Amino acid sequence: MRIVSWNVESWAPWLDEGKERERRHLVEDLGVPDVLCLQEVRVRALDAALVARMERALRGYVCHASLPRDPRNVRHRGGRAYGVATYVRETLRPGAGRIPAWDREGRVVITPLPEQGFTLVNVYLVNGTSRPYVDPDTGRPDGDRHAFKRRLQRLLMDEARALGDLVIAGDFNVSRTKLDVHPRLRTEGPHALARKELNELVIPGLDVVDVFRELHPRAKKYTWFEKRAASLGRLDAARVDFALVSRGLA
C-alpha cells in the first residue's frame, strides 16, 4: 500500500469543477496513492456545495472528512481554518468514516480498513499558542491553546487504544527531538511539555513506531519550512508530520 500524508494548506482552490485535470495530475505527482490524507483543507462543514465537491473530487476514491464546526474557536479565515480529509481507493472497501465526538475543529477522522487489517487515523493536531481556548459548550475560557494541544494528544491516545492495529498519519505540530529541527529545538515550557507527553505518554501508550525515524535513525529531514527564511537563503525547518504505525504492523 502507498499512503501519502500532506498538509495542503487549503484544498478549496483545487475543488473548482473545471480543475479535474489538475487534480488528476496532482494524484499522479503523488505516486497515485492508495490512501491520501490531507490536512488543513480549510473547508467549512456549513459550505454544503463545497463539501459535496470535496467528496467527489477524486474519481475512484471514497472521501471521509472532519471539518470545523466550532464557531467559538475557529473564527479566523472566515471559520475555514483546519479540517482533514482522507481519500481511500474504492477497491479497498473502507468502512464508514468516523469523527470523535470531542473533535469540533476538524482535526481527526478515523477510517477502518477491515480487509487490510488496520484502522487509519488522519490527524491535524493543534499548533500550541498562548491564545485563549473557549469551551465550545459553555463559552467560558478554558486555558490556552497550549493546554488544548496537550488535551487533544491525550484524547487521541484514548480514542485510538480501542482501534486495534493503527496507522496514524498527519501533521502533529510538534518536533520529537533535536534531529527534527533546524536551527534549534524549542525548549520553552509549553512546547517541551507537549513534546514530552507525545514521546513518553502517547507513543508508548499506543505502542506505535515513528516509521521514518526507525528507517532513518540519524537523518535530518524536514516536512515544514518557514517561507520567509527560505526567501533569504536561510533554513528554518522542522519535521512535524509523522506516520505512527502499530509495532506489530510495522
C-alpha positions in Angstrom: 0.0 0.0 0.0 1.0 3.6 -0.6 -0.2 6.1 2.0 0.5 9.7 1.4 0.0 12.5 4.0 0.2 16.2 3.1 -0.7 19.4 4.9 -2.1 21.0 1.8 -2.8 24.5 3.3 -6.2 24.8 1.6 -7.8 22.2 -0.6 -10.6 24.6 -1.6 -8.8 26.1 -4.6 -8.4 22.6 -6.1 -12.1 21.9 -5.9 -13.5 24.0 -8.7 -15.5 22.0 -11.2 -13.1 22.9 -14.0 -10.0 21.6 -12.2 -10.5 17.8 -12.6 -7.4 17.5 -14.8 -5.2 19.4 -12.3 -6.4 17.1 -9.5 -5.7 14.1 -11.6 -2.2 15.4 -12.3 -1.7 16.1 -8.6 -2.6 12.5 -7.7 -0.2 11.3 -10.4 2.6 13.5 -8.9 2.0 12.0 -5.5 2.5 8.5 -6.9 -1.2 7.6 -7.2 -1.6 6.7 -3.6 -4.0 4.1 -2.3 -4.7 6.5 0.6 -4.3 10.3 0.6 -4.5 12.1 3.9 -4.9 15.8 3.6 -4.7 18.3 6.5 -5.7 22.0 6.8 -8.2 21.6 3.9 -9.9 24.9 5.0 -13.5 23.8 4.1 -16.3 24.6 6.5 -18.9 22.0 7.3 -21.6 24.5 6.5 -20.4 25.1 2.9 -22.7 22.3 1.5 -21.8 22.8 -2.2 -18.0 22.9 -1.5 -18.3 19.9 0.8 -20.1 18.0 -2.0 -17.3 18.9 -4.5 -14.7 17.8 -2.0 -16.4 14.4 -1.5 -16.4 13.7 -5.2 -13.1 15.5 -6.1 -11.0 12.3 -6.8 -12.5 9.7 -9.1 -12.3 6.2 -7.7 -11.8 7.3 -4.1 -14.1 7.5 -1.1 -13.7 10.6 1.0 -14.0 10.8 4.8 -13.6 14.2 6.4 -13.8 16.1 9.7 -14.5 19.8 9.1 -14.5 22.7 11.6 -17.8 23.2 13.4 -16.7 25.2 16.4 -17.7 28.9 15.9 -16.1 30.0 19.2 -12.5 28.8 18.5 -12.4 28.6 14.7 -13.3 32.1 13.7 -10.2 33.2 11.7 -10.1 32.6 7.9 -13.9 33.0 8.0 -14.2 29.8 10.0 -12.5 27.8 7.3 -9.3 27.0 9.3 -8.2 23.4 9.9 -10.1 20.4 8.5 -8.9 17.0 7.5 -9.9 14.8 4.6 -9.0 11.2 3.8 -9.3 9.7 0.3 -9.3 5.9 0.1 -9.4 3.9 -3.1 -12.9 2.4 -3.5 -11.3 -1.0 -4.3 -10.0 -1.1 -0.7 -13.6 -1.1 0.5 -13.1 1.1 3.6 -15.6 1.0 6.5 -17.6 4.1 7.5 -15.6 7.1 8.4 -16.0 8.4 11.9 -15.2 11.7 13.7 -14.6 11.5 17.5 -17.3 13.4 19.5 -14.7 15.6 21.0 -13.4 16.9 17.7 -15.1 20.2 16.9 -12.2 21.8 15.0 -11.8 19.3 12.1 -8.7 17.6 13.4 -9.3 13.8 13.4 -11.1 11.4 11.0 -11.0 7.7 11.5 -11.3 5.2 8.6 -11.4 1.5 9.2 -9.8 -0.7 6.6 -11.1 -4.1 7.7 -9.8 -6.1 4.7 -6.3 -4.7 5.2 -6.5 -5.3 9.0 -5.9 -1.8 10.4 -7.5 1.5 11.1 -6.3 4.7 9.5 -6.4 7.9 11.6 -5.8 11.2 9.8 -4.8 14.0 12.2 -4.0 17.7 12.2 -3.1 18.4 15.8 -3.0 21.8 17.5 -0.3 24.4 17.0 0.0 25.4 20.6 -0.1 29.2 21.3 -1.0 31.4 24.3 -4.2 32.4 22.6 -7.2 31.6 24.9 -9.3 28.5 24.3 -13.1 28.8 24.9 -15.2 25.9 25.9 -17.5 25.4 22.9 -20.5 24.4 25.1 -20.3 27.0 27.9 -18.5 29.8 26.2 -16.2 30.2 29.2 -12.4 30.4 28.9 -10.7 27.1 29.4 -6.9 27.7 29.4 -4.9 28.4 26.3 -4.1 26.6 23.0 -1.0 25.0 24.6 -3.2 23.2 27.1 -5.8 22.4 24.5 -3.0 20.8 22.3 -1.9 18.5 25.2 -5.5 17.6 25.9 -6.1 16.6 22.3 -3.0 14.4 22.3 -4.3 12.5 25.3 -7.9 12.3 23.8 -6.4 10.9 20.6 -4.5 8.3 22.6 -7.6 7.2 24.5 -9.6 7.1 21.2 -7.0 5.1 19.3 -6.4 2.5 22.0 -9.6 0.7 21.1 -8.9 0.6 17.4 -6.5 -2.4 17.1 -3.7 -2.1 14.6 -3.2 1.6 13.6 -1.7 3.9 11.0 -1.8 7.4 12.4 -0.7 9.9 9.7 -0.7 13.6 9.6 0.6 16.9 11.0 1.3 16.6 14.7 2.6 20.2 15.1 5.4 19.1 17.4 9.0 18.0 16.7 10.2 14.9 18.6 14.0 15.6 19.0 16.8 17.9 18.1 17.3 15.9 14.9 13.9 17.0 13.7 14.5 20.8 13.7 16.9 23.5 12.3 18.3 25.7 13.7 17.1 24.8 17.2 14.6 22.8 19.2 12.1 25.0 21.1 12.6 24.2 24.8 10.2 26.7 26.3 7.8 25.1 28.8 4.6 24.6 26.8 6.5 23.2 23.7 8.7 21.0 25.8 5.7 19.6 27.8 3.7 18.8 24.6 6.8 17.0 23.2 7.4 15.1 26.5 3.8 13.9 26.5 3.9 12.8 22.9 7.2 10.9 23.3 6.6 9.5 26.8 2.8 9.1 27.0 1.1 8.9 23.6 3.6 6.9 21.5 4.4 4.3 24.2 0.7 4.2 25.3 -0.3 3.2 21.8 2.8 1.0 21.1 3.3 2.7 17.8 6.5 3.3 15.8 7.6 6.5 14.1 8.4 4.7 10.9 10.6 7.4 9.3 12.8 7.6 12.3 13.0 3.8 12.5 14.2 3.6 8.9 16.4 6.7 9.1 17.7 6.9 12.7 20.1 9.8 12.1 18.6 11.6 9.1 18.0 15.3 9.2 14.9 15.7 7.0 12.0 18.1 7.4 8.4 18.5 6.5 7.7 22.2 7.3 9.8 25.1 6.0 9.5 28.8 7.1 9.0 30.5 3.7 10.4 33.9 4.7 13.6 32.3 5.9 13.9 30.3 2.7 13.5 33.5 0.6 16.5 34.9 2.5 18.5 31.8 1.8 18.3 30.5 5.4 16.9 27.2 6.7 14.2 27.3 9.4 12.6 23.9 9.2 11.1 21.1 11.3 9.8 17.5 11.0 6.3 17.8 12.4 4.5 15.3 10.2 4.7 11.6 11.1 3.4 8.2 10.3 2.9 6.4 13.6 2.3 2.7 13.0 1.4 -0.1 15.4 4.6 -2.0 16.2 3.3 -5.4 15.0 2.1 -3.9 11.8 5.4 -2.1 11.2 
